[in-house]
Amino acid sequence: MPIVQRLSELPAWGAELLETAPVAHLALLDEGGHPRVQPVTFALLADTLVTAIDAKPKQATPARIKRLQQDPRATLTVDRYADDWTRLAWVQVLATATVGELGDAARTALQAKYPQYATTPLTGPLITLSPLRVLCWRASG
């Protein structure tokens, strides 16, 4: 199982999985220290991953933002499942997350990957995941 420090060091198949997977699962610690996992949209931006809060109904301050304010450790997992188990693969990014404003580069990257953001606006804030360690695995090769 390859372990790297930067997204740019991933094998080609791992980078392709991050670029094309429609959903990732973001794990954060809740106020009791329990892991909580939720599906998120995401995009690659340089050597980081970004995910934003969109305009779908949420709490005034979304839970993931509150959790990151308490503890910035995060793990994002992207996987490829197939009935043909020789095609199974995953990439897991152990990261430090920061919450900031949604800039043009992140907005462009997310809109390019998700055409739905043309009608469901990105309202921010932006979560940027800076990798500490990246693990990846696939069934064949």
Secondary structure, 3 states (H helix, E strand, C coil): CCEECCHHHCCHHHHHHHHHCCCEEEEEECCCCCEEEEEECCEEECCEEEEEEECCCCCCCCHHHHHHHHCCEEEEEEEECCCCHHHCEEEEEEEEEEEECCCHHHHHHHHHHCHHHHCCCEEEEEEEEEEEEEEEEECCC
